[in-house]
Structures are given as structure tokens and as C-alpha cells.
Amino acid sequence: MQDKIGKVIQDIERCGTKFVRLQFVDIHGTPKNMAVPLVKPDDIETILKDGLLFDGSSVEGFVDINESDLIIKPDPETFSTLPWRPEEKGVCRFICDIYWPDGTPFEGDPRNILKEALAKAEKMGYEYNVGPEPEFFIVEEDKNGVIYPHDSGVYFDVEPVDQGTDVRRELVLGLEELKFDVEVSHHEVAPGQHEIDFKFDKAMKTADAVITFKQAIKAMVDKMGYLVTFMPKPFFGENGSGMHCHQSLFKNGENLFDGPDTETGLSKEALYFTGGLLKHAKALSAVVAPTVNSYKRLVPGYEAPVYISYGLQNRSTLVRIPASRGKGTRVEFRCPDPSCNPYLAFAAMLESGLDGMKNKIDPGEPTTIDVFGLDEAGLKERGIETLPSSLWEAYHALEKDKVVRASLGDHIYNQFMALKRKEWDEYRIQVFRYEQNKYLQI
């Protein structure tokens, strides 16, 4: 620990940092932070060792006012500067863990939930890796406050139709300053929609990266005069934004999902892990697609992954096994969207996959046809079910699933369910323009 603290102090001196941001997320995955001014670089040592006291009752999903004191403690491995802030007397950031005043981990900290799930996997000798693909829209706003896509480009378009080329270039350069290993950037299917992919890594590092990615993209694009939204479905009639999650388990440095001696190149562990994801898919949707708006994306059509099945390279199924083998063998879960809390989403997916391995859940034969082309009778004939069609259905599925519930812990599960019920109630009593247009003449 002392070596890590020494390196952080050196980095702060080198960067000329004046302010330290201590960042964490609430139950929704929304970043929160406090800024601490540094008189001298080694002021950070006390904060790293002892943390800082804060009012946890003011953070949604944390604690009640009668037990409000919590400790925020930085993880020295997460030190980074913020490229969108001024360089002179600049700002650095740590992602933090939350503790009770007696030093025990706070069970309502989403980062702690993922830590516990990873510790369980590590006891089995497994290292869990995730590679997410968060999509987003760049939008503009007219004088009436109506948002619209900033261009009319579609998949893989180039300028001048793709108006985001220079924007993505600046974003990639900024992300590289934050130590992201960016693999590719491109225009996505819908007008104004974009994707920047970064290399897979250990799940905790990746979850931290998703939070940083969203924060950085919003901050940098704001300085360019645009707005960014990670809303799953901002525009009717267009594709929504997903965050497909590629997952693998390694053991002793080898990819456990690789099966070089099998016809498909997949190990039995890969198939059982897939079986776990499929078995728990309905409950998982409440965690990985957690908003009312998520279910405007998860509808048939628009390449939406709503059919609970798996396939080899088949993008119409909920779980896809990409063609890569060896170290790159992985399972892609396609229903998550970027509105999710990545710490909770990764923990729930890991626990579901491990349950599949523990109980040897057979996913059956891979689906080889385009599931999007099947009618209701065709789906029924093949035993293919669909994901929940609303947040209401999703959280009721979560209520019945012991594995996914347990992955969240009692504290977060209870807080999460209370907030989701409230969100659904707020939504269902609204009256929308569609209803007025359709029913006003009744």
C-alpha cells in the first residue's frame, strides 16, 4: 500500500494537481464526487489511508438519515487526471470504495457488490473479464427544447454524411489520455448514433472504465457544443443504444471457454455459462436494462436482442458466440444497455453464469436461423421465449429469481426494487401526446 501511495504522490507532483476528486456511484450508477484541494502533494496520503467522512443519507439507495455517516476511501489504482479540466492547477480523480465508520465495507456500495462476486469467482480460481460496447447519441436542441440527432448518418458512414468524425477523433484522443485502449470507433446504425469500443479487461477495471467513459464522453462533447445521451431509446422508429457485454473466464492464464477439441471450439464451461445467462435472462434484464426507456429499445425489430436463445455468430439471438477462438473465445450478452449500473450488471451476469456452470445448465443446440424472421408460432415451436416487455415485467421476474436477487445483496435488492416500483408508477400515470392524438375524439 505504501508503495502505491508513494507512486500516487509522485504522479500528483508531476501533473501539478491542485484538486482531487473522490468519485463513487449511487445505486443507479450515476457518478457522485467531492473535490478536495491539496496544499502539498503528500496531503493525499491521509485521505488514501483513512478516507473521508460524508453524509450517506443524501445519496439515493444508500442509508437513512439516522445512520448517515459513511467513509469514502480512494482506490489508488484508479488515479487519473481529467483531460477536459484545465492543465494548470489541474484535477485528478480517484474512484472510491464506501465503508461504515468501523471500517467494514458498506453493503449498499455497488462497487463492493462486484468485489464480492469477483472474490467468489477467484476462490474457484477464475478471473472474470468483460468487454462492453457502449453506444451513444450525439444530439442538438432546438429553440423549443426538442432534441434531434446531430447528423443523418447510418452504419459505418463517412463524412460529410457522418458529421461525427472529428468529434470521435477528439473523444478517442481524450480517452487515450485516460489510459483507455481504444480498439475502434465508428458511426452506428441510427442517425446521430456512435460507438467507441475499448479492449476487454478484468471486470472491476472494466466497470470503473464504463463509468469514466460515460463521464468523459459527456464532458468532452459538451465543450464542443453538443449534447450526448446514453438513453437506450431516445428516438421513436430508430435503433436504440445497447451495451453488449463480451464475457470470458480465465483460469491459470488460460481461457476457460476455449474448447479446441470440440466441433464448435467451445468448452463445456462456456456452454454452461451460456445456459446460466439464458436461464436467468428475464431477471437479469431488470439489472442490465433497468429503466422504463430500456424496454422501448427491447422490442422486436430494430435489431433488438429480445429472443432468449443463443447462436454462433448469430446476431438475432440474446447470447452470441463470436467467431474468435483461443484467448478470444467469449460469450456476448446483448440485452444490457448503457443506462445500467455496470458494477451491479457485471456481478449479476457473473453469478448467473457461475450458476449455469455449477448446475451444468445445458443451453441446448445453437440457433442457426434468423430469429427476427419467426412469427409467434415459429417461436413457440422452437421453445424460444422473449425478454420482459416492460420494466414492470422485469422487476417481477427479478422478485422470483433467487440467484440474481442474491447477487445484489439484501440492501441493494430492497432499495433497487423500491426505486423501480416508484419509477414504474411515475411512468404509468403520465399522459402522452400519443394518447391524446389517439383517444381525444372518443
ZAMARGU-4260 file (C-alpha; in steps of 0.2 Angstrom, whole numbers, plus 5000, padded with zeros to 4 digits):
<rodrens>
0) 5000/5000/5000 | 5014/5012/5005 | 5022/5009/4988 | 5006/5014/4979 | 5004/5029/4989
5) 5021/5035/4985 | 5018/5032/4966 | 5002/5042/4968 | 5011/5057/4976 | 5024/5057/4963
10) 5010/5057/4949 | 5002/5072/4958 | 5018/5081/4959 | 5022/5078/4940 | 5005/5083/4935
15) 5004/5099/4946 | 4987/5094/4953 | 4978/5106/4964 | 4962/5097/4967 | 4957/5079/4970
20) 4940/5072/4965 | 4934/5057/4976 | 4921/5048/4965 | 4909/5034/4968 | 4892/5029/4961
25) 4874/5028/4968 | 4863/5013/4966 | 4859/5019/4948 | 4877/5020/4943 | 4877/5039/4942
30) 4894/5047/4947 | 4895/5057/4963 | 4910/5066/4969 | 4918/5078/4981 | 4933/5089/4977
35) 4947/5091/4990 | 4961/5105/4987 | 4979/5100/4990 | 4991/5111/4999 | 5005/5099/4995
40) 5006/5083/4986 | 5008/5072/5001 | 4991/5078/5008 | 4983/5064/4999 | 4992/5051/5010
45) 4980/5053/5024 | 4965/5053/5013 | 4971/5036/5005 | 4974/5028/5022 | 4959/5035/5032
50) 4946/5041/5019 | 4934/5055/5022 | 4918/5055/5031 | 4902/5060/5021 | 4883/5060/5023
55) 4877/5044/5015 | 4859/5048/5018 | 4859/5061/5004 | 4864/5048/4991 | 4849/5038/4983
60) 4849/5020/4988 | 4862/5022/5002 | 4857/5024/5020 | 4843/5033/5031 | 4846/5049/5040
65) 4848/5041/5057 | 4863/5031/5051 | 4870/5044/5039 | 4889/5043/5042 | 4899/5034/5029
70) 4918/5034/5024 | 4924/5036/5006 | 4941/5029/5003 | 4950/5031/4987 | 4957/5016/4977
75) 4975/5021/4972 | 4974/5010/4957 | 4961/5022/4949 | 4971/5038/4949 | 4970/5048/4933
80) 4970/5066/4928 | 4954/5073/4919 | 4959/5079/4901 | 4944/5090/4900 | 4949/5101/4915
85) 4962/5115/4915 | 4980/5108/4915 | 4987/5122/4926 | 4982/5118/4944 | 4973/5103/4937
90) 4961/5090/4943 | 4965/5072/4947 | 4952/5058/4951 | 4951/5043/4961 | 4937/5030/4961
95) 4932/5026/4979 | 4925/5012/4990 | 4912/5015/5003 | 4914/5009/5021 | 4905/5010/5038
100) 4914/5021/5051 | 4920/5005/5059 | 4929/5000/5043 | 4918/4987/5037 | 4913/4988/5018
105) 4896/4996/5015 | 4884/4983/5008 | 4875/4997/4998 | 4891/5001/4988 | 4888/4995/4971
110) 4907/4993/4969 | 4908/4982/4984 | 4894/4971/4976 | 4905/4967/4961 | 4920/4965/4973
115) 4911/4951/4982 | 4905/4942/4966 | 4923/4943/4960 | 4930/4936/4976 | 4918/4921/4975
120) 4925/4918/4957 | 4943/4920/4962 | 4940/4906/4976 | 4936/4895/4962 | 4952/4900/4953
125) 4943/4911/4940 | 4947/4928/4933 | 4931/4936/4925 | 4934/4948/4910 | 4921/4959/4902
130) 4922/4969/4886 | 4907/4981/4884 | 4901/4990/4869 | 4893/5006/4875 | 4883/5016/4861
135) 4878/5034/4862 | 4869/5048/4853 | 4876/5065/4849 | 4861/5077/4849 | 4857/5095/4847
140) 4842/5105/4854 | 4831/5117/4845 | 4824/5133/4852 | 4809/5124/4859 | 4820/5112/4869
145) 4816/5097/4856 | 4831/5086/4853 | 4836/5079/4837 | 4851/5069/4830 | 4866/5079/4825
150) 4868/5071/4808 | 4859/5059/4796 | 4872/5046/4795 | 4870/5027/4797 | 4881/5012/4800
155) 4899/5015/4795 | 4896/5031/4785 | 4909/5043/4781 | 4910/5062/4780 | 4901/5073/4775
160) 4886/5062/4780 | 4894/5057/4796 | 4896/5073/4805 | 4904/5065/4820 | 4921/5060/4813
165) 4930/5075/4821 | 4921/5073/4837 | 4925/5054/4838 | 4943/5058/4835 | 4944/5071/4849
170) 4935/5058/4860 | 4947/5044/4856 | 4962/5056/4860 | 4954/5061/4876 | 4951/5043/4881
175) 4969/5038/4877 | 4974/5051/4889 | 4964/5042/4902 | 4973/5026/4898 | 4959/5018/4888
180) 4965/5005/4875 | 4953/5010/4861 | 4950/4997/4848 | 4938/5005/4836 | 4926/5020/4833
185) 4913/5022/4820 | 4895/5029/4816 | 4882/5017/4822 | 4865/5012/4813 | 4854/5026/4819
190) 4856/5045/4814 | 4867/5053/4827 | 4872/5037/4835 | 4890/5032/4838 | 4901/5018/4846
195) 4919/5018/4853 | 4925/5001/4859 | 4939/4998/4871 | 4948/4982/4875 | 4941/4970/4887
200) 4949/4968/4904 | 4946/4962/4922 | 4928/4965/4927 | 4932/4978/4941 | 4944/4988/4930
205) 4931/4987/4916 | 4916/4993/4927 | 4927/5008/4933 | 4931/5011/4914 | 4912/5012/4909
210) 4908/5025/4922 | 4924/5035/4917 | 4919/5033/4898 | 4902/5040/4900 | 4908/5054/4911
215) 4922/5058/4899 | 4911/5057/4883 | 4898/5069/4891 | 4911/5082/4897 | 4921/5082/4881
220) 4906/5083/4869 | 4899/5097/4880 | 4914/5108/4877 | 4911/5105/4858 | 4894/5112/4860
225) 4884/5096/4858 | 4874/5085/4870 | 4877/5067/4872 | 4864/5054/4879 | 4867/5036/4884
230) 4847/5035/4885 | 4843/5017/4877 | 4830/5024/4865 | 4829/5042/4863 | 4820/5042/4846
235) 4805/5033/4840 | 4807/5022/4824 | 4826/5022/4826 | 4838/5009/4833 | 4842/5011/4852
240) 4858/5011/4861 | 4864/4995/4869 | 4880/4990/4878 | 4883/4972/4873 | 4894/4963/4885
245) 4908/4951/4880 | 4912/4939/4894 | 4926/4926/4897 | 4933/4916/4912 | 4951/4913/4913
250) 4960/4900/4925 | 4979/4899/4927 | 4981/4911/4912 | 4971/4901/4900 | 4953/4905/4893
255) 4941/4893/4901 | 4929/4895/4887 | 4940/4889/4874 | 4937/4871/4868 | 4950/4867/4854
260) 4945/4849/4853 | 4926/4852/4851 | 4917/4854/4835 | 4911/4872/4840 | 4928/4877/4848
265) 4918/4880/4864 | 4922/4871/4881 | 4908/4864/4892 | 4911/4878/4904 | 4907/4891/4890
270) 4890/4882/4886 | 4885/4880/4904 | 4889/4899/4907 | 4878/4902/4892 | 4865/4891/4900
275) 4865/4901/4916 | 4863/4918/4906 | 4848/4911/4897 | 4840/4904/4912 | 4841/4920/4922
280) 4839/4932/4907 | 4822/4938/4912 | 4828/4943/4930 | 4844/4949/4923 | 4835/4961/4912
285) 4829/4971/4927 | 4848/4974/4932 | 4856/4976/4914 | 4841/4986/4906 | 4835/4995/4922
290) 4824/5009/4915 | 4807/5012/4908 | 4815/5018/4892 | 4826/5002/4891 | 4810/4992/4886
295) 4807/5005/4871 | 4823/4998/4864 | 4819/4979/4869 | 4806/4977/4856 | 4805/4966/4841
300) 4813/4974/4826 | 4827/4987/4826 | 4840/4973/4829 | 4834/4971/4847 | 4840/4956/4856
305) 4823/4950/4864 | 4823/4932/4860 | 4830/4920/4874 | 4842/4909/4863 | 4860/4908/4859
310) 4869/4906/4842 | 4886/4905/4834 | 4889/4922/4826 | 4870/4924/4826 | 4866/4942/4830
315) 4847/4939/4831 | 4849/4929/4847 | 4851/4936/4865 | 4868/4927/4868 | 4880/4927/4853
320) 4896/4917/4852 | 4908/4927/4841 | 4919/4918/4829 | 4936/4922/4838 | 4943/4907/4847
325) 4959/4903/4858 | 4962/4918/4870 | 4947/4927/4862 | 4934/4914/4865 | 4919/4923/4873
330) 4901/4924/4876 | 4892/4940/4871 | 4876/4945/4881 | 4867/4958/4870 | 4852/4965/4881
335) 4862/4976/4893 | 4861/4995/4889 | 4872/5009/4895 | 4859/5015/4907 | 4864/5001/4919
340) 4875/5002/4934 | 4890/4992/4927 | 4895/4985/4945 | 4878/4978/4948 | 4876/4972/4930
345) 4893/4963/4929 | 4890/4955/4946 | 4873/4948/4941 | 4879/4942/4925 | 4894/4933/4933
350) 4883/4925/4946 | 4871/4919/4933 | 4885/4911/4923 | 4893/4903/4938 | 4876/4896/4942
355) 4875/4888/4925 | 4892/4880/4927 | 4888/4874/4945 | 4872/4866/4939 | 4878/4861/4922
360) 4863/4870/4913 | 4863/4865/4895 | 4858/4879/4883 | 4854/4866/4870 | 4858/4867/4852
365) 4863/4884/4845 | 4850/4893/4835 | 4856/4894/4817 | 4841/4904/4809 | 4837/4922/4809
370) 4825/4923/4825 | 4819/4940/4819 | 4810/4932/4805 | 4800/4920/4816 | 4782/4923/4820
375) 4774/4918/4836 | 4770/4900/4831 | 4788/4898/4825 | 4795/4904/4842 | 4783/4893/4851
380) 4788/4878/4841 | 4806/4881/4845 | 4803/4884/4863 | 4810/4902/4862 | 4804/4914/4875
385) 4806/4933/4875 | 4813/4945/4887 | 4801/4956/4898 | 4792/4969/4888 | 4792/4982/4902
390) 4801/4987/4917 | 4785/4980/4927 | 4788/4963/4920 | 4807/4964/4923 | 4806/4968/4941
395) 4793/4955/4944 | 4805/4942/4936 | 4818/4948/4947 | 4807/4945/4963 | 4806/4927/4958
400) 4825/4924/4954 | 4835/4919/4969 | 4852/4919/4960 | 4850/4936/4953 | 4842/4943/4969
405) 4857/4936/4979 | 4870/4944/4968 | 4864/4961/4973 | 4863/4958/4991 | 4848/4962/5003
410) 4852/4980/5005 | 4854/4984/4986 | 4840/4972/4981 | 4827/4981/4993 | 4832/4998/4988
415) 4833/4994/4970 | 4815/4986/4970 | 4808/5001/4979 | 4815/5013/4967 | 4810/5003/4952
420) 4792/5002/4958 | 4792/5020/4960 | 4799/5023/4943 | 4786/5012/4935 | 4772/5021/4945
425) 4778/5038/4940 | 4778/5032/4921 | 4761/5023/4921 | 4751/5038/4927 | 4758/5050/4913
430) 4748/5055/4899 | 4757/5056/4882 | 4754/5066/4866 | 4751/5049/4858 | 4737/5045/4869
435) 4729/5062/4866 | 4731/5061/4847 | 4723/5043/4848 | 4709/5045/4860 | 4704/5063/4861
440) 4689/5061/4850 | 4682/5046/4860
</rodrens>
